[in-house]
Amino acid sequence: QVRLVESGGGLVQAGGSLRLSCAASGSIFSINVMGWYRQAPGKQRELVATFTSGGITNYADSVKGRFIISRTNAKNTVDLQMNSLKPEDTGVYYCHAIDRSAQAYWGQGTQVTVSS
């Protein structure tokens, strides 16, 4: 079992920056992929960025060049640095992890609001 806890959301003006952090606990050595998804009001949850245990990153086209995902050396924390934020980045951001048995885990979510 893996538990994910997010932190770092908040309110920011367009053009500003926020940093989200996700701390994993439990069977962290079984984690294969960690990443971030987001869900805007009335929309489906969508992938933002992922980081595999092999160091491969993947970003949604809408955030490329603005967001950076990183993992700590201990591989139990994944951060999302969000720069040049836009109002369309507003939503609840969820930490996500997949273990080697393909079991998926979700955090409770953290609200990000970007004002215009």
DRENBA-392097 format. One record per residue (C-alpha): x, y, z; residue in one letter. Coordinates in pm, 1 decimal, padded with zeros to 6 digits. Example, Ala and Ser with C-alpha at 12.3 -4.5 7.8 and 13.67 -1.06 7.14 Angstrom:
2
         px         py         pz   code
    01230.0   -00450.0    00780.0      a
    01367.0   -00106.0    00714.0      s
END
This chain:
116
         px         py         pz   code
    00000.0    00000.0    00000.0      q
    00108.5    00352.5   -00079.5      v
   -00022.6    00673.6    00077.4      r
    00012.3    01006.3   -00101.4      l
   -00017.8    01347.6    00062.4      v
   -00009.1    01668.6   -00140.0      e
    00080.2    02019.1   -00029.3      s
    00149.7    02358.5   -00181.9      g
   -00169.9    02460.3   -00357.0      g
   -00317.9    02806.8   -00330.1      g
   -00423.7    03122.6   -00506.2      l
   -00189.5    03302.3   -00745.5      v
   -00220.8    03568.2   -01012.7      q
   -00172.0    03483.0   -01377.4      a
    00196.1    03474.4   -01462.8      g
    00291.5    03367.6   -01113.3      g
    00439.2    03044.5   -00982.5      s
    00346.8    02771.0   -00738.6      l
    00522.9    02457.0   -00626.2      r
    00331.2    02143.3   -00537.8      l
    00481.1    01861.5   -00338.3      s
    00363.9    01504.3   -00290.3      c
    00502.8    01282.2   -00017.1      a
    00462.7    00908.0   -00050.8      a
    00470.0    00666.9    00240.0      s
    00420.4    00295.3    00282.3      g
    00558.5    00063.1    00014.6      s
    00751.1    00337.7   -00163.0      i
    01005.1    00101.7   -00314.8      f
    00726.0   -00061.8   -00514.0      s
    00642.4    00265.1   -00691.5      i
    00712.9    00263.0   -01063.9      n
    00557.7    00591.7   -01176.5      v
    00463.9    00907.9   -00987.2      m
    00299.4    01211.8   -01127.0      g
    00032.5    01478.0   -01121.4      w
   -00315.4    01499.7   -01265.9      y
   -00561.9    01785.1   -01245.6      r
   -00935.3    01831.5   -01271.8      q
   -01101.1    02158.5   -01359.2      a
   -01466.7    02221.7   -01270.8      p
   -01693.4    02037.7   -01511.9      g
   -01404.5    01863.8   -01686.3      k
   -01244.8    01522.6   -01674.4      q
   -00929.1    01456.9   -01479.8      r
   -00625.9    01495.6   -01705.6      e
   -00259.0    01409.9   -01689.7      l
   -00023.9    01698.1   -01614.0      v
    00316.8    01532.2   -01577.0      a
    00470.1    01200.2   -01479.6      t
    00811.9    01077.3   -01370.3      f
    00909.4    00711.8   -01401.7      t
    01151.0    00524.5   -01179.1      s
    01386.4    00520.0   -01478.3      g
    01395.3    00898.4   -01483.1      g
    01170.5    00952.1   -01785.9      i
    00938.9    01253.6   -01770.3      t
    00620.3    01313.4   -01963.3      n
    00421.2    01636.3   -01984.9      y
    00085.3    01740.3   -02120.5      a
    00129.5    01968.5   -02421.1      d
   -00052.8    02245.6   -02237.5      s
    00215.7    02267.5   -01965.9      v
    00535.7    02193.9   -02159.7      k
    00793.1    02464.8   -02106.9      g
    00610.2    02599.5   -01800.7      r
    00592.8    02310.0   -01552.3      f
    00876.9    02096.1   -01423.1      i
    00832.3    01764.2   -01242.4      i
    01105.5    01629.2   -01018.6      s
    01161.3    01349.9   -00767.1      r
    01386.5    01344.1   -00463.0      t
    01684.0    01110.8   -00442.5      n
    01497.3    00902.6   -00187.8      a
    01218.9    00869.5   -00447.9      k
    00948.3    00926.2   -00197.1      n
    00861.1    01284.9   -00295.7      t
    00755.2    01424.9   -00629.6      v
    00732.4    01799.5   -00684.1      d
    00568.6    02004.5   -00954.4      l
    00710.6    02349.7   -01017.9      q
    00449.0    02551.8   -01202.1      m
    00560.9    02873.6   -01372.4      n
    00384.3    03125.2   -01594.9      s
    00051.9    03007.8   -01459.0      l
   -00262.7    03073.8   -01657.9      k
   -00627.3    03088.2   -01546.3      p
   -00684.8    02765.1   -01738.8      e
   -00442.3    02591.1   -01503.1      d
   -00701.6    02628.1   -01227.3      t
   -00823.1    02302.5   -01078.9      g
   -00768.6    02038.5   -00816.6      v
   -00427.6    01880.0   -00855.9      y
   -00391.2    01515.4   -00757.7      y
   -00076.3    01320.8   -00690.6      c
   -00077.9    00981.0   -00857.2      h
    00138.9    00672.7   -00826.9      a
    00148.0    00330.1   -00989.9      i
    00332.3    00038.8   -00833.5      d
    00497.4   -00255.2   -01005.1      r
    00177.7   -00459.3   -00986.4      s
   -00003.8   -00180.5   -01173.1      a
   -00200.2   -00075.6   -00864.8      q
   -00287.4    00295.0   -00882.1      a
   -00298.4    00533.0   -00586.5      y
   -00430.8    00887.4   -00553.5      w
   -00377.5    01168.9   -00307.7      g
   -00661.6    01373.6   -00166.9      q
   -00596.6    01666.1   -00401.4      g
   -00489.6    02025.9   -00356.2      t
   -00664.2    02329.8   -00502.9      q
   -00479.1    02559.4   -00741.5      v
   -00654.9    02880.0   -00841.8      t
   -00506.2    03121.4   -01094.8      v
   -00674.0    03460.4   -01114.5      s
   -00668.2    03671.5   -01429.0      s
END
